[in-house]
Amino acid sequence: MAKEKDSKKIFDISLIKRLFHFVRPYGLFFYTSLVLAILMAFITPFRPYLIQLTVNKAVNPKLIIPDWLQNILQLGQNHTVFQFIINITIFQIIFLVIESAMRFAFSFITSWLGQNVIKDLRVKVYEKIMSFNLSQFDKTPIGTLTTRTINDIESINDIFSDGLIPIVADLLTIIITLITMFYMNWKVALVSLAPFPFLIVATYLFKESVNASFVKVRNAVASLNAFVQEHITGMHIVQAFAAEEREFNKFNKINKEHRNANIKAIFAYSVFFPFVELVLAISTGLLVWWVADNRLDAGLLVAFILYLNQIFRPLRVIADKFNVLQMGMIAAERVFKILDNEDILPQNKATNLTNINYPIKGSIDFENVWFAYIEEQYVLKDLSFSVNAGETIALVGHTGSGKTSIISLLNRLYFINKGIIKIDGVNIDDYPIEKLRSSIGVVLQDVFLFSGSVMDNITLRNPLVSRESVIEAATMIGMHDFIMQLPGGYDYNVMERGSTLSLGQRQLISFVRALLYNPSILIMDEATSSIDTESELLIQHAIDTLITGRTSIVIAHRLSTIRKASKIIVLDKGEIKEKGNHEELLALGGLYSKLYEMQFDNMVL
C-alpha cells in the first residue's frame, strides 16, 4: 500500500502547483526551457532525413532534391553529387552546432532554474524551522530536520534538471520521431518497432523496481543522518559508558539497509540497460531484413537506424527520470509538511499595543497557570505568584518540580494551557516576541556555544554590538582579565559547542552575554551548579552585578545565591508548596527545611 501511495505522488497536481509557486519568479526561464524542449523535439528527426538524402544522392546522382533544400544549400539545377555532398555536410555541421547549443542552453537553464528554486525553498524551510515552537524540537530528531533541509530539497532540484522538463522533452522527441517514421514509410516503421511493446513493459517494471529501492534508500539516508548526528553530539556519553561496540552495531545495521537498497537499484539498472540494447539490436535486425527483402533504398535504412536510436536513447533513461521525478515529489511532500507545520512561536494576539510601556520595568505575575508538554499531563498546576520589579526570587524543588518550565513559559518558548502571565501588568502574549525576549536575559546551566570566537559567542554575531561594549560588560563583572588569558583573548576560537572550554568557562561567557544586552529581567537556571570552587568568588561577583537593579528569577542550589533572594518559592510536582524568605521557610520546618538540610549536609547548598 505504501508503494502504491508513493507511485501516485508523481501525479499529485496540488503538490506540483505548490512547487511551481516557487518557479514564478523565474517564469521567463521556465517557459524558455519549454520552448527549447519543443524546438529540439521537432528538429531531432531532421538530421536523419538529411543523411538519407545524402546516401540516396550518392547512390543515385539523378535523385531530385526538394527546391527548398536546394535554396538553403545554394545549389543550382545542374549541381554535381560532389557539390551536393560538400554543401549538405557543411549545412549539417552548422545545424549540429545550433542543435548542440540549444541542448546546452536547455540543460543549463533547467539546472539553473532548479538551483534557484531550491535556494528559495531552503531559505523558506529554514525560516520556518527557526519559527518552530520548542516542542517541535522535543519531538523531531535534529537529523530528520537536517535531511529535510538539505537532502530532500536537493532532490527537488532534480525535478527540474533531470525530471519534469527533461521528461517532457524526451517524450516529445519520441512522439515526433514516431510520427516521422510512420509518415516516411508506415510498413517499415511497424516492422522495426515490433519489439517495442516488450520494451514498454520492461520500462514499467524497471521504474517500479527502482522506485521501491529509492524509497528505501531515502528512508535509510534519513535514519543515517539522524543516528550519526545524535551519536556524534552525544559521543562523550557513548564512550563514558563503553557503548561504542553496541552503538556501532546499530549504525552498521542501518548502513547495511542503505547498501542493500542501493544494490537492488543497481541490479535493476544492470538488467534493464542490456535489455534495451537487446531490443534495439532486434529492431535493427528486423529493419535490415525488411529493407533488404523489399529492395528499398539504402538511405531509408540509414535514416530508420538513426530514428530507432533517437527513440531508444531517451527510453534508456526516461524510466530513471520518472523515478527521479517521483522521488523529487516525495521529497517535496516531506518539505511542504515542514512548511505546513503550524506549531510555531506564539504570535501577538493584541491589535492595540498602546498599553505597553518601554523599557520594561520587570514586575511579573503568574495567575492560575496550567501547562503540559504532553496534553493533559500537567507539569505546572494552577500556579500563581508575583515578583515586584527589581526583586530577586529563588525557585527551589526536586528535579521535575517545574522550575525550568516556569522560565520557559516566561520567555514564551511554549504555550500555556490555561491561565495568564503578565509583565508590568500586560499579558506577555501582547508583547512583540523580539521586544519581550530582548528584555529577558537568560543564563542557563547547560551553556551552548557556537563554533567561532569568544566575541562571536558573546554578541551572537550581532554587528550592532561594538567590541568596546563587550569589553565594558566583561570588565563590569570581572571577566575581562579571564578572557584575555585565553590564547587570542576575545578572538579565541571556542570550537563547536565550546568544546575547548571548561563548563565553568562557558558559564562565565554566558554571564557576559546576559549583561551585554542589559535586560530588565534576569533568569538564572542553576547557573552556578557547574562552577568549580576556584571560580566561586568571580561567579558571585558576576551574579551580584547581574541582579542589581533587575528583576531576577534564580534556580540555584548554592546557599549564597538563595539567601540573597527576597522571596523563595518551593515547588513540588508542579505546585507551590511554600513561599517566604530563607529564615521564614527554615522556621516553618516544611519541605524547604528538608531540602536545605539534605543539600547543606551534602555540601551542595
C-alpha angles and dihedrals in degrees: 000000000000091000092051090049092052091050091059094054091079088068096043098129094186090055092048090050091052091048092050090054084077090050094060096086087056097042094131092058092045094053090043089057090050092050090049090049091054094045092049091049092054098044096044095082091047098079095054087052091053091048089050090054091047093053094044092047090051090051095041113029090187092062110129114235117213113261094236091057092046089054092050092048091043093232126158125225092260098047119147126237090249092054091048094050093047094048096044091047091053089046091051092050090052090045091049091051091051092047091048091049090052091050090049091050091047093050093045095046094048092048091045090049092050093049093051093047093051090045090057092040093050091051089050093049094047090047088052093049089051089056095050120122110247090248088073091061089048090057103034125066112238090230090059092054089046090053091050093049097045116015100033094045089049088056089055088060088063090062088071104030098040106005135049104011096038089049090053089050093049094047091049090049092051093047095047091046092051091049090050092050094050091045092053096045120342094191094055089045092054093048095047093046095048093108090047096100090058089055092050091053092046091049092052093048091047092051093051093046095049092043092056089050093047092053089054091046091052092049091047091051091053090049092048093050093049093045096046094044093049096046097044089051091049097037092122089061092047092051095040090059094039090240096139096112095046093048091044090056090053090051091047091054093052090045091052090053088053091049094047092051090051092047091054089053091047090051091053091051091047091055099038102051096051088046090055089051090049092052090047090052091050091048091049091049092051089048094052091046094051095045092047094044092051094039094234121170120282093234090063090053093051092046094050092048088055091046091053090053090049089056099040096043095066091037089061090063105023093086089051090049090051088055091048089051092047094049089047090054092048089050090048091053090052092048093048089053086063091049092047094051107114096187090109137140114298113271126216112275097190123089094192116053097172090109091066117094123200137244095043112238095205112240111149131200127185109193118190094321120186121183137174130178087203117037115274092357094108120200092178118043123194092324118187129171140129135223121197120224109275093014124129119218130179127216116208134174145112121300109285094025092122103260097130091041089061094058092042089057092046089057090047091240088138136024118252116231098215137359132034138272119206134192115194087351094302124114107252088227087068094059120091103252093235092051093048096050095042087059093053121070118200129199110183132194092234102051115200116210125186124223106271140069129323087251092054092051094049095047095031085227092295104161091203092066112087126218089237093058090050091052090047092052092046091049092048093062095035097256101117096084091047092052092046089057089064116092103269094008111225090004093058110130109234092191124218114339088354092285093161092059131071122245090257093051091050089050092052091053089053089056091057090046091054095046093046093069093047096224123199091219124041125199122191113185105196085315095165101041094096097045120113121231092252090063094045097103093044091049094048091050089050092050093048090051093047098048096044108113094356136103103249133193111192128191101190145148099198115101094220092058096046093048091058091059115102089210133025121201116200115207131194124177092342096310133104108245102171141010132190144081125301097269094044093052093047090051090050090062094212136121095315092052090052092048090048095050093046095047096039092050089053091047092242097116 
